[in-house]
């Protein structure tokens, strides 16, 4: 599903840039469309990657209990403790790679 969304965003962005007067197929609409699609792909996938990374990095607490019981538990606790923007920690680095 994410691939379909990215392709649709890329096509729509290229058409919008071409409507500004750039020649169809020239580097500006092609690169611009790809950059815009890449931004949206990063914005959609980073929360899932953040939760995955937190699950991989977790270590037992002093009582021997793991901090998260599942990915859903990790997401819920992150949302409660850090708010929705916590999922976008490191976005600038993530989008560049």
Buried (B, 14 or more C-beta within 10 A) or exposed (E): EEEEEBEEBBEEBBEEBBEEEBEEEEEBBBEBBBEBBBBBBBEBEBBEEBBEEBBEEEEEEEEEEEBBEEEEBBBEBBEEEEEEEBBBEEBEEBBEE
